[in-house]
Amino acid sequence: MIVSMCAGWGQAKDGIADYSGHLAEELARAGFDVRRTALGNYIGDTAYYKKAALEASGADVCHVQFNYPYFNGELPYRNRFAGFVKEVKPPVVMTAHEVRVGFGPGMSGFSSGMMKAVFEGTIPIWNALSAAMHKKMYAAPEKIIVHTDEHARTIRKLAADPDKVVLIPHGVPVVSAAVTETSKPQAKKKLGVEARRVVTIFGFINPRKGHAAALDALAGLPKDVVLLIAGGKMSEDGACAEYYETLKKKISENNLEGRVIITGYVGEKDIPDIMAASDLCLAPFESTAASGALGLCIGYHKPVIASDAPVHREINQRVACLELFKSADSADLGRKIAGLFANRHRMAELSEKARVYAGEYGYPNIAKRTAEIYRDALARGRAGGRL
């Protein structure tokens, strides 16, 4: 079977492209011919999407790894997904990595103060338009893959056929034993954190990652505990840049300069040393979406402390591999960090459960389940007259 995989191929700082790459590799191992259709960010030109759709049509199935920037954003008059998918000939499978229906104050993206004021004064109208746009979007694919129960519930309310929505958990990268056994002392020396206990937040720095709670927790922990923020700004736009500067200011105000390390962008070759140096990982995230950064920590079988966000509770319902703390509660996070450092047995238990989760939800198994979705999409396409 030929599959056209549409994603942000070739873009740095794109976690969905990373996800797509892992999935494509495993599908190829299973005998699928995966062809990549590249999508850029915030492109308004309809001709661009017609060209991409034509390229994606040279396959048996078109698999769209959906994120709003790939189709020019969330605003209904800007979004180009409906026009794109209308031009695609084979059955379409969508993986909805983000689901953001409706708006609130500060969510428009307008830089003009006047435009922001006008937008926020008409939010009920925009919310109605957003719901209509999403209904049209979700009508087009034969199958819609989601990673969380919350996303499944949201889309099923909007889809004319709720049965087309299928939950497949976010994949966990397969990490070889040789890589996971990278020397901890050598890795710590390379990063300049010898004889220190390292807690790591992996991934791009953006406002949904919950770094503030980690910084406040760190201030109450012993001086030999350091926080490694393994990533750089997700983008140079206003929100991310402002958030980054806020973090730096907080680090300074709390006198944590010697105890917080921000690595900047982490390349593939640097990940083994960062993971080896990390005694435990943190996922204080406030997002409703599944996280590739968390999946990587699980893939390295690290003990992880995560916020009790619904997406993390879902993971623990499958395999209880995360130590949960009350979201945004820095005191509770600090207690959980101190408690794990004092309990080697619990650390080892979490590491073993991470290994179990990685085995069950690694990309090879995710690819098998995705392949079943492709076959179902082909059958639905034939039944509906698309083929």
TORKOL-4160 file (C-alpha; in steps of 0.2 Angstrom, whole numbers, padded with zeros to 4 digits, m for minus):
387
<pt num="1" X="0000" Y="0000" Z="0000"/>
<pt num="2" X="0006" Y="0017" Z="m0004"/>
<pt num="3" X="0003" Y="0030" Z="0009"/>
<pt num="4" X="0006" Y="0049" Z="0007"/>
<pt num="5" X="0011" Y="0056" Z="0024"/>
<pt num="6" X="0008" Y="0075" Z="0026"/>
<pt num="7" X="0017" Y="0084" Z="0039"/>
<pt num="8" X="0030" Y="0097" Z="0043"/>
<pt num="9" X="0044" Y="0088" Z="0035"/>
<pt num="10" X="0061" Y="0096" Z="0035"/>
<pt num="11" X="0056" Y="0109" Z="0049"/>
<pt num="12" X="0066" Y="0110" Z="0064"/>
<pt num="13" X="0057" Y="0112" Z="0081"/>
<pt num="14" X="0042" Y="0102" Z="0075"/>
<pt num="15" X="0037" Y="0088" Z="0087"/>
<pt num="16" X="0023" Y="0082" Z="0075"/>
<pt num="17" X="0036" Y="0079" Z="0061"/>
<pt num="18" X="0046" Y="0069" Z="0073"/>
<pt num="19" X="0031" Y="0059" Z="0077"/>
<pt num="20" X="0028" Y="0056" Z="0059"/>
<pt num="21" X="0046" Y="0051" Z="0055"/>
<pt num="22" X="0045" Y="0037" Z="0069"/>
<pt num="23" X="0028" Y="0031" Z="0062"/>
<pt num="24" X="0034" Y="0032" Z="0044"/>
<pt num="25" X="0050" Y="0022" Z="0048"/>
<pt num="26" X="0040" Y="0008" Z="0057"/>
<pt num="27" X="0027" Y="0007" Z="0043"/>
<pt num="28" X="0041" Y="0006" Z="0030"/>
<pt num="29" X="0048" Y="m0009" Z="0040"/>
<pt num="30" X="0030" Y="m0017" Z="0039"/>
<pt num="31" X="0031" Y="m0016" Z="0020"/>
<pt num="32" X="0021" Y="0001" Z="0017"/>
<pt num="33" X="0028" Y="0013" Z="0004"/>
<pt num="34" X="0027" Y="0029" Z="0013"/>
<pt num="35" X="0029" Y="0045" Z="0003"/>
<pt num="36" X="0031" Y="0062" Z="0011"/>
<pt num="37" X="0021" Y="0077" Z="0007"/>
<pt num="38" X="0029" Y="0092" Z="0016"/>
<pt num="39" X="0018" Y="0106" Z="0024"/>
<pt num="40" X="0024" Y="0123" Z="0029"/>
<pt num="41" X="0018" Y="0134" Z="0043"/>
<pt num="42" X="0005" Y="0148" Z="0041"/>
<pt num="43" X="0004" Y="0148" Z="0022"/>
<pt num="44" X="m0011" Y="0157" Z="0015"/>
<pt num="45" X="m0009" Y="0154" Z="m0003"/>
<pt num="46" X="m0023" Y="0142" Z="m0009"/>
<pt num="47" X="m0012" Y="0137" Z="m0024"/>
<pt num="48" X="0001" Y="0130" Z="m0012"/>
<pt num="49" X="m0012" Y="0118" Z="m0004"/>
<pt num="50" X="m0019" Y="0113" Z="m0022"/>
<pt num="51" X="m0001" Y="0108" Z="m0026"/>
<pt num="52" X="0001" Y="0098" Z="m0010"/>
<pt num="53" X="m0015" Y="0089" Z="m0012"/>
<pt num="54" X="m0010" Y="0084" Z="m0030"/>
<pt num="55" X="0006" Y="0077" Z="m0023"/>
<pt num="56" X="m0003" Y="0068" Z="m0009"/>
<pt num="57" X="m0016" Y="0060" Z="m0022"/>
<pt num="58" X="m0003" Y="0049" Z="m0029"/>
<pt num="59" X="m0006" Y="0036" Z="m0016"/>
<pt num="60" X="m0019" Y="0023" Z="m0009"/>
<pt num="61" X="m0021" Y="0033" Z="0007"/>
<pt num="62" X="m0017" Y="0051" Z="0012"/>
<pt num="63" X="m0013" Y="0052" Z="0030"/>
<pt num="64" X="m0013" Y="0070" Z="0037"/>
<pt num="65" X="m0004" Y="0074" Z="0053"/>
<pt num="66" X="m0015" Y="0088" Z="0057"/>
<pt num="67" X="m0009" Y="0104" Z="0067"/>
<pt num="68" X="m0017" Y="0121" Z="0064"/>
<pt num="69" X="m0001" Y="0130" Z="0058"/>
<pt num="70" X="0001" Y="0117" Z="0043"/>
<pt num="71" X="m0016" Y="0125" Z="0037"/>
<pt num="72" X="m0013" Y="0143" Z="0041"/>
<pt num="73" X="m0020" Y="0144" Z="0059"/>
<pt num="74" X="m0036" Y="0142" Z="0069"/>
<pt num="75" X="m0045" Y="0157" Z="0063"/>
<pt num="76" X="m0060" Y="0151" Z="0052"/>
<pt num="77" X="m0057" Y="0163" Z="0037"/>
<pt num="78" X="m0038" Y="0159" Z="0037"/>
<pt num="79" X="m0039" Y="0140" Z="0039"/>
<pt num="80" X="m0035" Y="0130" Z="0022"/>
<pt num="81" X="m0039" Y="0112" Z="0028"/>
<pt num="82" X="m0056" Y="0111" Z="0019"/>
<pt num="83" X="m0049" Y="0117" Z="0003"/>
<pt num="84" X="m0034" Y="0105" Z="0004"/>
<pt num="85" X="m0044" Y="0090" Z="0008"/>
<pt num="86" X="m0057" Y="0093" Z="m0006"/>
<pt num="87" X="m0043" Y="0092" Z="m0019"/>
<pt num="88" X="m0036" Y="0075" Z="m0012"/>
<pt num="89" X="m0042" Y="0060" Z="m0022"/>
<pt num="90" X="m0038" Y="0045" Z="m0011"/>
<pt num="91" X="m0046" Y="0042" Z="0006"/>
<pt num="92" X="m0040" Y="0053" Z="0020"/>
<pt num="93" X="m0034" Y="0048" Z="0037"/>
<pt num="94" X="m0032" Y="0063" Z="0049"/>
<pt num="95" X="m0022" Y="0062" Z="0065"/>
<pt num="96" X="m0028" Y="0077" Z="0076"/>
<pt num="97" X="m0013" Y="0081" Z="0086"/>
<pt num="98" X="m0021" Y="0097" Z="0092"/>
<pt num="99" X="m0040" Y="0101" Z="0095"/>
<pt num="100" X="m0044" Y="0119" Z="0099"/>
<pt num="101" X="m0062" Y="0123" Z="0096"/>
<pt num="102" X="m0067" Y="0140" Z="0100"/>
<pt num="103" X="m0058" Y="0155" Z="0107"/>
<pt num="104" X="m0055" Y="0165" Z="0123"/>
<pt num="105" X="m0047" Y="0182" Z="0127"/>
<pt num="106" X="m0029" Y="0183" Z="0120"/>
<pt num="107" X="m0031" Y="0168" Z="0108"/>
<pt num="108" X="m0033" Y="0178" Z="0092"/>
<pt num="109" X="m0015" Y="0180" Z="0087"/>
<pt num="110" X="m0018" Y="0198" Z="0081"/>
<pt num="111" X="m0004" Y="0210" Z="0085"/>
<pt num="112" X="m0014" Y="0226" Z="0083"/>
<pt num="113" X="m0022" Y="0232" Z="0100"/>
<pt num="114" X="m0038" Y="0238" Z="0090"/>
<pt num="115" X="m0040" Y="0221" Z="0081"/>
<pt num="116" X="m0038" Y="0212" Z="0098"/>
<pt num="117" X="m0052" Y="0223" Z="0105"/>
<pt num="118" X="m0063" Y="0220" Z="0091"/>
<pt num="119" X="m0060" Y="0201" Z="0091"/>
<pt num="120" X="m0063" Y="0199" Z="0110"/>
<pt num="121" X="m0079" Y="0209" Z="0108"/>
<pt num="122" X="m0086" Y="0197" Z="0096"/>
<pt num="123" X="m0080" Y="0180" Z="0103"/>
<pt num="124" X="m0097" Y="0172" Z="0103"/>
<pt num="125" X="m0098" Y="0174" Z="0084"/>
<pt num="126" X="m0080" Y="0168" Z="0082"/>
<pt num="127" X="m0084" Y="0153" Z="0092"/>
<pt num="128" X="m0099" Y="0148" Z="0081"/>
<pt num="129" X="m0088" Y="0150" Z="0066"/>
<pt num="130" X="m0075" Y="0139" Z="0074"/>
<pt num="131" X="m0087" Y="0126" Z="0078"/>
<pt num="132" X="m0094" Y="0126" Z="0060"/>
<pt num="133" X="m0076" Y="0125" Z="0053"/>
<pt num="134" X="m0072" Y="0110" Z="0064"/>
<pt num="135" X="m0088" Y="0101" Z="0059"/>
<pt num="136" X="m0083" Y="0103" Z="0041"/>
<pt num="137" X="m0065" Y="0098" Z="0044"/>
<pt num="138" X="m0070" Y="0082" Z="0053"/>
<pt num="139" X="m0083" Y="0077" Z="0040"/>
<pt num="140" X="m0069" Y="0075" Z="0027"/>
<pt num="141" X="m0058" Y="0061" Z="0033"/>
<pt num="142" X="m0063" Y="0043" Z="0033"/>
<pt num="143" X="m0055" Y="0040" Z="0049"/>
<pt num="144" X="m0048" Y="0052" Z="0063"/>
<pt num="145" X="m0035" Y="0046" Z="0075"/>
<pt num="146" X="m0033" Y="0055" Z="0092"/>
<pt num="147" X="m0021" Y="0052" Z="0106"/>
<pt num="148" X="m0032" Y="0057" Z="0121"/>
<pt num="149" X="m0049" Y="0054" Z="0128"/>
<pt num="150" X="m0053" Y="0072" Z="0129"/>
<pt num="151" X="m0049" Y="0075" Z="0110"/>
<pt num="152" X="m0060" Y="0060" Z="0106"/>
<pt num="153" X="m0074" Y="0067" Z="0116"/>
<pt num="154" X="m0073" Y="0084" Z="0108"/>
<pt num="155" X="m0072" Y="0078" Z="0090"/>
<pt num="156" X="m0086" Y="0065" Z="0092"/>
<pt num="157" X="m0098" Y="0079" Z="0097"/>
<pt num="158" X="m0094" Y="0088" Z="0081"/>
<pt num="159" X="m0092" Y="0073" Z="0069"/>
<pt num="160" X="m0107" Y="0068" Z="0059"/>
<pt num="161" X="m0101" Y="0050" Z="0061"/>
<pt num="162" X="m0093" Y="0048" Z="0079"/>
<pt num="163" X="m0088" Y="0030" Z="0075"/>
<pt num="164" X="m0074" Y="0037" Z="0063"/>
<pt num="165" X="m0064" Y="0043" Z="0078"/>
<pt num="166" X="m0051" Y="0031" Z="0085"/>
<pt num="167" X="m0040" Y="0033" Z="0100"/>
<pt num="168" X="m0022" Y="0027" Z="0097"/>
<pt num="169" X="m0010" Y="0033" Z="0111"/>
<pt num="170" X="0005" Y="0044" Z="0106"/>
<pt num="171" X="0019" Y="0033" Z="0101"/>
<pt num="172" X="0035" Y="0030" Z="0112"/>
<pt num="173" X="0052" Y="0029" Z="0103"/>
<pt num="174" X="0061" Y="0013" Z="0103"/>
<pt num="175" X="0078" Y="0016" Z="0111"/>
<pt num="176" X="0091" Y="0003" Z="0110"/>
<pt num="177" X="0099" Y="m0004" Z="0125"/>
<pt num="178" X="0116" Y="0002" Z="0120"/>
<pt num="179" X="0110" Y="0020" Z="0120"/>
<pt num="180" X="0100" Y="0019" Z="0137"/>
<pt num="181" X="0116" Y="0012" Z="0145"/>
<pt num="182" X="0126" Y="0028" Z="0141"/>
<pt num="183" X="0138" Y="0031" Z="0156"/>
<pt num="184" X="0129" Y="0042" Z="0169"/>
<pt num="185" X="0145" Y="0049" Z="0176"/>
<pt num="186" X="0152" Y="0053" Z="0159"/>
<pt num="187" X="0136" Y="0062" Z="0154"/>
<pt num="188" X="0135" Y="0072" Z="0170"/>
<pt num="189" X="0153" Y="0077" Z="0168"/>
<pt num="190" X="0150" Y="0082" Z="0149"/>
<pt num="191" X="0135" Y="0093" Z="0155"/>
<pt num="192" X="0145" Y="0100" Z="0170"/>
<pt num="193" X="0133" Y="0093" Z="0183"/>
<pt num="194" X="0145" Y="0081" Z="0192"/>
<pt num="195" X="0140" Y="0075" Z="0209"/>
<pt num="196" X="0123" Y="0084" Z="0207"/>
<pt num="197" X="0106" Y="0077" Z="0206"/>
<pt num="198" X="0098" Y="0081" Z="0190"/>
<pt num="199" X="0079" Y="0084" Z="0186"/>
<pt num="200" X="0075" Y="0087" Z="0168"/>
<pt num="201" X="0061" Y="0095" Z="0158"/>
<pt num="202" X="0064" Y="0089" Z="0140"/>
<pt num="203" X="0057" Y="0098" Z="0125"/>
<pt num="204" X="0054" Y="0115" Z="0118"/>
<pt num="205" X="0051" Y="0130" Z="0129"/>
<pt num="206" X="0033" Y="0136" Z="0128"/>
<pt num="207" X="0020" Y="0143" Z="0139"/>
<pt num="208" X="0011" Y="0126" Z="0141"/>
<pt num="209" X="0026" Y="0117" Z="0148"/>
<pt num="210" X="0023" Y="0123" Z="0166"/>
<pt num="211" X="0041" Y="0127" Z="0170"/>
<pt num="212" X="0036" Y="0140" Z="0183"/>
<pt num="213" X="0030" Y="0126" Z="0195"/>
<pt num="214" X="0047" Y="0117" Z="0193"/>
<pt num="215" X="0057" Y="0133" Z="0197"/>
<pt num="216" X="0047" Y="0136" Z="0213"/>
<pt num="217" X="0049" Y="0118" Z="0218"/>
<pt num="218" X="0068" Y="0119" Z="0215"/>
<pt num="219" X="0070" Y="0134" Z="0226"/>
<pt num="220" X="0064" Y="0123" Z="0241"/>
<pt num="221" X="0075" Y="0108" Z="0237"/>
<pt num="222" X="0093" Y="0105" Z="0243"/>
<pt num="223" X="0107" Y="0115" Z="0234"/>
<pt num="224" X="0114" Y="0099" Z="0225"/>
<pt num="225" X="0098" Y="0097" Z="0215"/>
<pt num="226" X="0098" Y="0106" Z="0198"/>
<pt num="227" X="0085" Y="0108" Z="0185"/>
<pt num="228" X="0090" Y="0104" Z="0167"/>
<pt num="229" X="0079" Y="0113" Z="0154"/>
<pt num="230" X="0083" Y="0103" Z="0139"/>
<pt num="231" X="0077" Y="0113" Z="0125"/>
<pt num="232" X="0076" Y="0130" Z="0117"/>
<pt num="233" X="0062" Y="0142" Z="0113"/>
<pt num="234" X="0049" Y="0134" Z="0102"/>
<pt num="235" X="0048" Y="0149" Z="0091"/>
<pt num="236" X="0053" Y="0167" Z="0091"/>
<pt num="237" X="0035" Y="0174" Z="0091"/>
<pt num="238" X="0029" Y="0186" Z="0104"/>
<pt num="239" X="0021" Y="0173" Z="0116"/>
<pt num="240" X="0036" Y="0161" Z="0116"/>
<pt num="241" X="0049" Y="0175" Z="0117"/>
<pt num="242" X="0039" Y="0183" Z="0131"/>
<pt num="243" X="0038" Y="0167" Z="0141"/>
<pt num="244" X="0056" Y="0164" Z="0139"/>
<pt num="245" X="0061" Y="0181" Z="0146"/>
<pt num="246" X="0049" Y="0178" Z="0161"/>
<pt num="247" X="0057" Y="0162" Z="0165"/>
<pt num="248" X="0074" Y="0170" Z="0165"/>
<pt num="249" X="0068" Y="0184" Z="0176"/>
<pt num="250" X="0061" Y="0171" Z="0188"/>
<pt num="251" X="0077" Y="0162" Z="0189"/>
<pt num="252" X="0086" Y="0178" Z="0193"/>
<pt num="253" X="0074" Y="0183" Z="0206"/>
<pt num="254" X="0075" Y="0166" Z="0215"/>
<pt num="255" X="0094" Y="0166" Z="0214"/>
<pt num="256" X="0094" Y="0150" Z="0204"/>
<pt num="257" X="0106" Y="0155" Z="0191"/>
<pt num="258" X="0119" Y="0141" Z="0196"/>
<pt num="259" X="0105" Y="0128" Z="0198"/>
<pt num="260" X="0096" Y="0130" Z="0182"/>
<pt num="261" X="0104" Y="0125" Z="0165"/>
<pt num="262" X="0095" Y="0129" Z="0149"/>
<pt num="263" X="0103" Y="0120" Z="0135"/>
<pt num="264" X="0095" Y="0128" Z="0119"/>
<pt num="265" X="0089" Y="0117" Z="0105"/>
<pt num="266" X="0094" Y="0099" Z="0108"/>
<pt num="267" X="0099" Y="0089" Z="0092"/>
<pt num="268" X="0097" Y="0070" Z="0090"/>
<pt num="269" X="0115" Y="0066" Z="0095"/>
<pt num="270" X="0114" Y="0076" Z="0111"/>
<pt num="271" X="0099" Y="0066" Z="0118"/>
<pt num="272" X="0108" Y="0051" Z="0125"/>
<pt num="273" X="0119" Y="0061" Z="0136"/>
<pt num="274" X="0105" Y="0072" Z="0142"/>
<pt num="275" X="0095" Y="0057" Z="0147"/>
<pt num="276" X="0109" Y="0048" Z="0155"/>
<pt num="277" X="0113" Y="0063" Z="0166"/>
<pt num="278" X="0095" Y="0065" Z="0171"/>
<pt num="279" X="0091" Y="0056" Z="0188"/>
<pt num="280" X="0072" Y="0059" Z="0185"/>
<pt num="281" X="0062" Y="0069" Z="0172"/>
<pt num="282" X="0048" Y="0081" Z="0175"/>
<pt num="283" X="0032" Y="0084" Z="0164"/>
<pt num="284" X="0023" Y="0098" Z="0173"/>
<pt num="285" X="0014" Y="0101" Z="0157"/>
<pt num="286" X="m0003" Y="0111" Z="0157"/>
<pt num="287" X="m0008" Y="0105" Z="0139"/>
<pt num="288" X="m0022" Y="0094" Z="0134"/>
<pt num="289" X="m0012" Y="0086" Z="0120"/>
<pt num="290" X="m0001" Y="0071" Z="0121"/>
<pt num="291" X="0018" Y="0075" Z="0122"/>
<pt num="292" X="0032" Y="0068" Z="0112"/>
<pt num="293" X="0044" Y="0074" Z="0125"/>
<pt num="294" X="0036" Y="0064" Z="0138"/>
<pt num="295" X="0036" Y="0049" Z="0126"/>
<pt num="296" X="0055" Y="0051" Z="0124"/>
<pt num="297" X="0057" Y="0051" Z="0143"/>
<pt num="298" X="0047" Y="0035" Z="0144"/>
<pt num="299" X="0057" Y="0027" Z="0130"/>
<pt num="300" X="0073" Y="0030" Z="0140"/>
<pt num="301" X="0064" Y="0021" Z="0155"/>
<pt num="302" X="0066" Y="0037" Z="0166"/>
<pt num="303" X="0057" Y="0039" Z="0182"/>
<pt num="304" X="0045" Y="0053" Z="0178"/>
<pt num="305" X="0035" Y="0065" Z="0189"/>
<pt num="306" X="0020" Y="0073" Z="0179"/>
<pt num="307" X="0006" Y="0085" Z="0182"/>
<pt num="308" X="m0011" Y="0076" Z="0185"/>
<pt num="309" X="m0018" Y="0083" Z="0169"/>
<pt num="310" X="m0031" Y="0071" Z="0161"/>
<pt num="311" X="m0018" Y="0066" Z="0147"/>
<pt num="312" X="m0006" Y="0060" Z="0161"/>
<pt num="313" X="m0020" Y="0051" Z="0171"/>
<pt num="314" X="m0024" Y="0042" Z="0155"/>
<pt num="315" X="m0006" Y="0036" Z="0153"/>
<pt num="316" X="m0007" Y="0029" Z="0171"/>
<pt num="317" X="m0023" Y="0020" Z="0167"/>
<pt num="318" X="m0014" Y="0010" Z="0154"/>
<pt num="319" X="0002" Y="0007" Z="0164"/>
<pt num="320" X="0005" Y="0017" Z="0181"/>
<pt num="321" X="0022" Y="0023" Z="0175"/>
<pt num="322" X="0021" Y="0041" Z="0181"/>
<pt num="323" X="0022" Y="0049" Z="0198"/>
<pt num="324" X="0008" Y="0062" Z="0198"/>
<pt num="325" X="0008" Y="0079" Z="0207"/>
<pt num="326" X="m0006" Y="0092" Z="0208"/>
<pt num="327" X="m0005" Y="0103" Z="0192"/>
<pt num="328" X="0004" Y="0120" Z="0195"/>
<pt num="329" X="0006" Y="0116" Z="0214"/>
<pt num="330" X="0025" Y="0119" Z="0216"/>
<pt num="331" X="0024" Y="0113" Z="0234"/>
<pt num="332" X="0017" Y="0096" Z="0230"/>
<pt num="333" X="0030" Y="0095" Z="0215"/>
<pt num="334" X="0044" Y="0098" Z="0227"/>
<pt num="335" X="0038" Y="0085" Z="0239"/>
<pt num="336" X="0037" Y="0072" Z="0225"/>
<pt num="337" X="0054" Y="0076" Z="0219"/>
<pt num="338" X="0061" Y="0075" Z="0237"/>
<pt num="339" X="0051" Y="0059" Z="0240"/>
<pt num="340" X="0058" Y="0050" Z="0225"/>
<pt num="341" X="0076" Y="0055" Z="0229"/>
<pt num="342" X="0073" Y="0047" Z="0246"/>
<pt num="343" X="0066" Y="0031" Z="0239"/>
<pt num="344" X="0077" Y="0022" Z="0227"/>
<pt num="345" X="0064" Y="0007" Z="0226"/>
<pt num="346" X="0050" Y="0019" Z="0220"/>
<pt num="347" X="0063" Y="0026" Z="0207"/>
<pt num="348" X="0067" Y="0009" Z="0201"/>
<pt num="349" X="0048" Y="0004" Z="0200"/>
<pt num="350" X="0044" Y="0019" Z="0190"/>
<pt num="351" X="0058" Y="0015" Z="0178"/>
<pt num="352" X="0053" Y="m0003" Z="0176"/>
<pt num="353" X="0035" Y="0003" Z="0173"/>
<pt num="354" X="0041" Y="0015" Z="0160"/>
<pt num="355" X="0050" Y="0000" Z="0151"/>
<pt num="356" X="0033" Y="m0009" Z="0151"/>
<pt num="357" X="0024" Y="0005" Z="0144"/>
<pt num="358" X="0037" Y="0008" Z="0130"/>
<pt num="359" X="0036" Y="m0010" Z="0125"/>
<pt num="360" X="0017" Y="m0009" Z="0124"/>
<pt num="361" X="0015" Y="0008" Z="0116"/>
<pt num="362" X="0031" Y="0009" Z="0106"/>
<pt num="363" X="0030" Y="0015" Z="0088"/>
<pt num="364" X="0031" Y="m0003" Z="0080"/>
<pt num="365" X="0014" Y="m0007" Z="0089"/>
<pt num="366" X="0007" Y="0010" Z="0085"/>
<pt num="367" X="0011" Y="0007" Z="0067"/>
<pt num="368" X="0002" Y="m0009" Z="0067"/>
<pt num="369" X="m0014" Y="m0001" Z="0074"/>
<pt num="370" X="m0012" Y="0013" Z="0061"/>
<pt num="371" X="m0011" Y="0001" Z="0047"/>
<pt num="372" X="m0028" Y="m0006" Z="0052"/>
<pt num="373" X="m0035" Y="0011" Z="0051"/>
<pt num="374" X="m0028" Y="0013" Z="0033"/>
<pt num="375" X="m0037" Y="m0003" Z="0028"/>
<pt num="376" X="m0053" Y="0003" Z="0036"/>
<pt num="377" X="m0052" Y="0020" Z="0028"/>
<pt num="378" X="m0050" Y="0011" Z="0011"/>
<pt num="379" X="m0065" Y="0001" Z="0014"/>
<pt num="380" X="m0075" Y="0016" Z="0019"/>
<pt num="381" X="m0069" Y="0025" Z="0004"/>
<pt num="382" X="m0075" Y="0011" Z="m0008"/>
<pt num="383" X="m0091" Y="0010" Z="0001"/>
<pt num="384" X="m0094" Y="0029" Z="0000"/>
<pt num="385" X="m0089" Y="0030" Z="m0018"/>
<pt num="386" X="m0073" Y="0039" Z="m0015"/>
<pt num="387" X="m0063" Y="0026" Z="m0025"/>
